[in-house]
Amino acid sequence: MHPVRVVYLVDNFWPNVGGVEVVSADLLPRLRDLGHDIVVVTDRLDDTLPAEDVYAGIQVRRLPFVPALQAGDLDVLAQTRATVRDIVRDHDADLIHAVFLGAGVWTVPTALKIPLIVSLHGSWPTVDWASPTGLAGRVLASASLVTACSQSALTDLLRAAPGLADRARVVLNGRDPADPGEPLPPPPGTPLLLCVARVTPEKGLDTAVEALTLLPEARLVVAGYGPLIPDLRQQAAELGVEDRVEFLGWVAPPAIASWMAKATVVLVPSRVEGFGLVALEAALASRPVVASRVGGLPEVVLDGETGLLTTPRDASAMAAAVRRLLDDRQLAEQLGRNGRQRALECFSASRHATEWDMLYKSVGSREPVH
């Protein structure tokens, strides 16, 4: 079976950092090593980045579709779609893999007669996926395969568009430990509660700040950048915990691993979460997780087995869960060990790449793959 030639469409890509960006940056070199020939087409929101680039031996093309969409510039959007069609033809692509986040849906050339895979890395209940007149609906209607990053995300999709059921499936994300060695226990001293997230409303970081008022012996570190940092600083000051909250801003992925090693508990207080990559990374570091019972998080964090789940927006419940772990370090260590074992067994990067290898061959070559 010949390797598949793929055009991979994604809103954001390396060197931008986020859940989808991290997953893509890890997955695509593995698929390249399996023989697939991939071109990445992504946004050029940062015009300091080159329009043509190479990442890990993979060609990257950056097009300005997000600024054009924000500006309502239909001419640039039309030109972008034409450029994507040219890239697909020049690459002699066997399939298009569109990783849907939002603006990138405008770049999908649905009129081309080649297979299309659409991957959803989140859940958007307000999107009318079933509408034949909406752009998202037209893209999904033309897809040979639709994947979701969790069963929760797939359920949300099929609730809105049940007609996709016969060509939709879950492909769970995969990650490997940042350090292959056995993680050390958290260092002694003041308990460190760690949040790693974009500082935006859906991540629920205000709940973590409020929970800190009920945990006077702990400190909170927030690794991530976003527009709500000033609001969170003000909230911490009003609650009297500003001296126990540290906002790191943007943190490079290698440095996240060192913060995981320092953490006593990792908090994921999201209000919306398609999968929960941070919860997986915490598990790989053998750190217990306290997370919201939303979206795909209960699939990554098994309540009482690999972490503790709480009601979203409930700071008291989050604080109570953290208190349980701080008071019972044996339980915290056991949850961390269980989480790591399950992550290695169920969410490995090699499993993730193998699954996509089979799907690419099945959809791109139209040959049966078991």
WOHUCOR-V396350 format. One record per residue. N is the residue number from 1. RES is the residue in three letters. PSI is psi in whole degrees, -180 to 180 (none if undefined). D_FIRST is the distance of its C-alpha to the first C-alpha in Angstrom with 2 decimals. Layout:
BEGIN
[[N;RES;PSI;D_FIRST] [N;RES;PSI;D_FIRST]]
END
This chain:
BEGIN
[[1;MET;128;0.00] [2;HIS;153;3.80] [3;PRO;154;6.70] [4;VAL;137;8.92] [5;ARG;120;12.37] [6;VAL;137;15.02] [7;VAL;119;18.78] [8;TYR;108;20.42] [9;LEU;127;23.93] [10;VAL;140;26.47] [11;ASP;-47;30.28] [12;ASN;146;30.85] [13;PHE;169;29.00] [14;TRP;138;30.00] [15;PRO;8;32.81] [16;ASN;149;33.96] [17;VAL;128;34.02] [18;GLY;-178;33.72] [19;GLY;-53;31.63] [20;VAL;-39;28.74] [21;GLU;-42;29.02] [22;VAL;-45;28.92] [23;VAL;-46;25.90] [24;SER;-44;23.96] [25;ALA;-27;25.14] [26;ASP;-39;23.91] [27;LEU;-46;20.56] [28;LEU;-42;19.19] [29;PRO;-32;19.55] [30;ARG;-40;17.71] [31;LEU;-35;14.70] [32;ARG;-43;15.16] [33;ASP;-24;15.22] [34;LEU;1;11.86] [35;GLY;-4;10.58] [36;HIS;145;11.19] [37;ASP;109;13.69] [38;ILE;137;16.59] [39;VAL;128;19.99] [40;VAL;131;22.68] [41;VAL;121;25.40] [42;THR;179;28.44] [43;ASP;156;32.20] [44;ARG;53;34.75] [45;LEU;-37;37.63] [46;ASP;105;38.83] [47;ASP;1;39.52] [48;THR;-15;40.04] [49;LEU;145;36.28] [50;PRO;149;34.67] [51;ALA;-29;32.95] [52;GLU;133;30.08] [53;ASP;175;29.08] [54;VAL;132;26.51] [55;TYR;119;25.79] [56;ALA;41;24.09] [57;GLY;8;22.33] [58;ILE;131;21.28] [59;GLN;136;23.03] [60;VAL;129;25.53] [61;ARG;129;27.46] [62;ARG;128;30.63] [63;LEU;146;32.35] [64;PRO;59;35.75] [65;PHE;-30;35.00] [66;VAL;-49;36.88] [67;PRO;-37;40.12] [68;ALA;-40;39.85] [69;LEU;-43;39.47] [70;GLN;-34;42.36] [71;ALA;-6;44.47] [72;GLY;29;43.60] [73;ASP;93;42.69] [74;LEU;-30;40.89] [75;ASP;-45;40.68] [76;VAL;-38;38.72] [77;LEU;-41;36.45] [78;ALA;-41;35.81] [79;GLN;-38;35.18] [80;THR;-45;32.74] [81;ARG;-39;30.73] [82;ALA;-39;30.74] [83;THR;-41;29.55] [84;VAL;-43;26.62] [85;ARG;-41;25.69] [86;ASP;-41;25.99] [87;ILE;-43;23.77] [88;VAL;-44;21.00] [89;ARG;-43;21.42] [90;ASP;-33;21.83] [91;HIS;-8;18.65] [92;ASP;49;16.82] [93;ALA;142;15.55] [94;ASP;-27;12.87] [95;LEU;160;15.05] [96;ILE;132;18.37] [97;HIS;107;19.16] [98;ALA;115;22.96] [99;VAL;106;24.75] [100;PHE;124;28.05] [101;LEU;-24;31.29] [102;GLY;-91;33.62] [103;ALA;-30;34.10] [104;GLY;-18;30.43] [105;VAL;-26;30.26] [106;TRP;-19;32.13] [107;THR;-8;29.30] [108;VAL;116;26.62] [109;PRO;83;26.17] [110;THR;-18;25.86] [111;ALA;-16;26.55] [112;LEU;142;23.23] [113;LYS;56;21.00] [114;ILE;158;17.82] [115;PRO;149;16.94] [116;LEU;129;19.20] [117;ILE;131;19.26] [118;VAL;126;22.82] [119;SER;130;23.75] [120;LEU;123;27.39] [121;HIS;31;28.75] [122;GLY;-170;32.18] [123;SER;129;34.41] [124;TRP;87;36.53] [125;PRO;-23;38.87] [126;THR;-10;40.64] [127;VAL;131;37.66] [128;ASP;84;37.70] [129;TRP;-25;34.03] [130;ALA;-10;34.78] [131;SER;121;36.81] [132;PRO;-15;35.30] [133;THR;-19;37.53] [134;GLY;151;36.68] [135;LEU;-45;34.04] [136;ALA;-41;32.27] [137;GLY;-40;32.38] [138;ARG;-40;30.92] [139;VAL;-46;27.99] [140;LEU;-37;27.27] [141;ALA;-28;27.79] [142;SER;-4;25.05] [143;ALA;139;22.46] [144;SER;-30;19.47] [145;LEU;138;19.81] [146;VAL;129;22.80] [147;THR;152;22.94] [148;ALA;153;26.13] [149;CYS;-6;26.86] [150;SER;163;29.18] [151;GLN;-35;30.32] [152;SER;-47;33.50] [153;ALA;-39;31.84] [154;LEU;-40;29.82] [155;THR;-43;33.08] [156;ASP;-42;34.90] [157;LEU;-48;32.33] [158;LEU;-23;32.35] [159;ARG;-36;36.12] [160;ALA;-31;36.25] [161;ALA;72;33.40] [162;PRO;-21;32.95] [163;GLY;-11;31.02] [164;LEU;-3;27.90] [165;ALA;-35;27.81] [166;ASP;-6;25.12] [167;ARG;35;22.55] [168;ALA;145;23.83] [169;ARG;165;23.21] [170;VAL;134;24.30] [171;VAL;103;22.30] [172;LEU;144;24.89] [173;ASN;162;25.27] [174;GLY;144;24.88] [175;ARG;153;27.07] [176;ASP;159;28.00] [177;PRO;144;31.64] [178;ALA;-32;33.13] [179;ASP;122;34.68] [180;PRO;-15;33.05] [181;GLY;166;36.56] [182;GLU;126;38.57] [183;PRO;145;40.29] [184;LEU;157;44.08] [185;PRO;162;46.38] [186;PRO;147;47.86] [187;PRO;153;50.78] [188;PRO;168;54.27] [189;GLY;-157;56.49] [190;THR;126;56.25] [191;PRO;135;53.33] [192;LEU;121;50.72] [193;LEU;127;48.94] [194;LEU;131;45.87] [195;CYS;131;44.25] [196;VAL;110;41.19] [197;ALA;159;40.59] [198;ARG;140;41.13] [199;VAL;76;44.84] [200;THR;163;44.59] [201;PRO;-40;46.18] [202;GLU;-16;43.21] [203;LYS;-11;42.98] [204;GLY;29;46.45] [205;LEU;-21;47.77] [206;ASP;-30;51.31] [207;THR;-40;51.09] [208;ALA;-42;50.42] [209;VAL;-44;53.37] [210;GLU;-38;55.63] [211;ALA;-30;54.57] [212;LEU;-26;55.73] [213;THR;-22;59.32] [214;LEU;6;59.21] [215;LEU;70;57.82] [216;PRO;-19;60.55] [217;GLU;-4;59.38] [218;ALA;163;55.85] [219;ARG;156;54.46] [220;LEU;131;51.54] [221;VAL;128;49.12] [222;VAL;114;46.99] [223;ALA;110;44.09] [224;GLY;160;42.89] [225;TYR;149;44.17] [226;GLY;173;45.11] [227;PRO;-14;48.00] [228;LEU;3;49.70] [229;ILE;-47;50.71] [230;PRO;-39;54.28] [231;ASP;-40;54.64] [232;LEU;-37;53.56] [233;ARG;-44;55.96] [234;GLN;-43;58.72] [235;GLN;-45;57.87] [236;ALA;-39;58.00] [237;ALA;-44;61.36] [238;GLU;-30;62.80] [239;LEU;-5;61.77] [240;GLY;24;63.21] [241;VAL;14;60.04] [242;GLU;-27;59.27] [243;ASP;-5;60.13] [244;ARG;12;57.41] [245;VAL;130;54.52] [246;GLU;126;52.57] [247;PHE;112;50.25] [248;LEU;-20;47.94] [249;GLY;-158;46.30] [250;TRP;135;42.82] [251;VAL;129;41.48] [252;ALA;145;38.53] [253;PRO;-42;35.78] [254;PRO;-32;36.66] [255;ALA;-23;40.24] [256;ILE;-39;39.34] [257;ALA;-39;38.48] [258;SER;-34;42.01] [259;TRP;-36;43.55] [260;MET;-39;41.62] [261;ALA;-29;43.12] [262;LYS;-18;46.58] [263;ALA;143;46.22] [264;THR;-43;48.01] [265;VAL;140;46.37] [266;VAL;129;43.67] [267;LEU;136;44.58] [268;VAL;81;42.23] [269;PRO;33;44.79] [270;SER;152;42.49] [271;ARG;-24;43.57] [272;VAL;134;40.08] [273;GLU;116;36.90] [274;GLY;-38;33.39] [275;PHE;-67;32.19] [276;GLY;61;34.48] [277;LEU;-36;32.63] [278;VAL;-39;35.99] [279;ALA;-37;36.65] [280;LEU;-43;33.39] [281;GLU;-36;34.31] [282;ALA;-42;37.78] [283;ALA;-42;36.47] [284;LEU;-26;34.43] [285;ALA;8;37.75] [286;SER;35;39.54] [287;ARG;133;41.73] [288;PRO;147;43.02] [289;VAL;137;42.34] [290;VAL;116;44.75] [291;ALA;160;42.88] [292;SER;146;43.57] [293;ARG;73;42.54] [294;VAL;153;40.54] [295;GLY;-134;37.04] [296;GLY;-3;34.28] [297;LEU;-40;36.67] [298;PRO;-14;37.57] [299;GLU;-24;33.92] [300;VAL;-39;33.93] [301;VAL;113;37.59] [302;LEU;117;38.79] [303;ASP;124;42.50] [304;GLY;-6;44.63] [305;GLU;-47;41.71] [306;THR;-2;40.00] [307;GLY;-169;42.38] [308;LEU;138;44.86] [309;LEU;143;44.43] [310;THR;168;47.26] [311;THR;134;48.21] [312;PRO;147;47.24] [313;ARG;7;50.20] [314;ASP;92;52.30] [315;ALA;-36;53.54] [316;SER;-42;55.79] [317;ALA;-40;52.98] [318;MET;-44;50.82] [319;ALA;-40;53.81] [320;ALA;-39;54.52] [321;ALA;-43;50.98] [322;VAL;-44;51.22] [323;ARG;-41;54.72] [324;ARG;-40;53.42] [325;LEU;-37;51.00] [326;LEU;-33;53.61] [327;ASP;-20;56.13] [328;ASP;80;53.80] [329;ARG;-28;51.86] [330;GLN;-42;50.73] [331;LEU;-44;49.00] [332;ALA;-44;47.47] [333;GLU;-38;46.06] [334;GLN;-43;44.73] [335;LEU;-41;42.96] [336;GLY;-44;41.44] [337;ARG;-44;40.20] [338;ASN;-42;38.81] [339;GLY;-43;37.04] [340;ARG;-44;35.37] [341;GLN;-44;34.24] [342;ARG;-38;32.76] [343;ALA;-42;31.08] [344;LEU;-34;29.42] [345;GLU;-38;28.27] [346;CYS;-22;27.24] [347;PHE;31;26.59] [348;SER;152;24.86] [349;ALA;-34;22.88] [350;SER;-39;20.09] [351;ARG;-43;19.93] [352;HIS;-47;19.93] [353;ALA;-40;17.03] [354;THR;-40;14.92] [355;GLU;-43;15.83] [356;TRP;-34;14.93] [357;ASP;-46;11.51] [358;MET;-40;10.84] [359;LEU;-41;12.76] [360;TYR;-45;11.12] [361;LYS;-38;7.64] [362;SER;-47;9.89] [363;VAL;-42;12.26] [364;GLY;-33;10.60] [365;SER;-15;7.88] [366;ARG;26;10.37] [367;GLU;145;8.31] [368;PRO;134;10.37] [369;VAL;129;9.97] [370;HIS;none;13.09]]
END
